[in-house]
Amino acid sequence: MLWLILGVVLLIIAIAGGVIIHPILFVIAILALVMFLMRSRYA
């Protein structure tokens, strides 16, 4: 559950800041996706 929350928070931050900071958006989006996949794998 914690991984899901962290993933969603990072995804929201990435969407909100993506208009200004594209490289960081890409990294944050990948981190959020990895966290989500890890959570679903161990769930």
C-alpha positions as CSV (number, residue, x, y, z in Angstrom):
1,M,0.0,0.0,0.0
2,L,2.9,2.3,0.8
3,W,4.4,1.8,-2.6
4,L,1.1,2.6,-4.3
5,I,0.8,5.9,-2.3
6,L,4.4,6.9,-3.1
7,G,3.9,6.0,-6.8
8,V,0.7,8.1,-7.0
9,V,2.3,11.0,-5.2
10,L,5.3,11.0,-7.5
11,L,3.1,10.7,-10.5
12,I,1.0,13.7,-9.5
13,I,4.2,15.7,-8.9
14,A,5.5,14.7,-12.3
15,I,2.3,15.7,-14.0
16,A,2.2,19.0,-12.2
17,G,5.9,19.9,-12.8
18,G,6.2,18.2,-16.2
19,V,5.3,21.4,-18.1
20,I,8.4,23.2,-16.7
21,I,10.9,20.4,-16.1
22,H,10.8,17.7,-18.7
23,P,14.0,15.6,-17.8
24,I,13.0,15.4,-14.1
25,L,9.4,14.5,-15.2
26,F,10.8,11.6,-17.2
27,V,12.8,10.3,-14.2
28,I,10.0,10.8,-11.7
29,A,7.5,9.0,-14.1
30,I,9.9,6.0,-14.4
31,L,10.4,5.9,-10.6
32,A,6.6,5.9,-10.1
33,L,6.1,3.2,-12.6
34,V,8.9,1.1,-11.0
35,M,7.4,1.5,-7.6
36,F,3.9,0.5,-8.9
37,L,5.3,-2.6,-10.6
38,M,7.3,-3.6,-7.5
39,R,4.2,-3.2,-5.4
40,S,2.1,-5.3,-7.7
41,R,4.8,-7.9,-7.9
42,Y,5.1,-8.4,-4.2
43,A,1.4,-8.0,-3.4
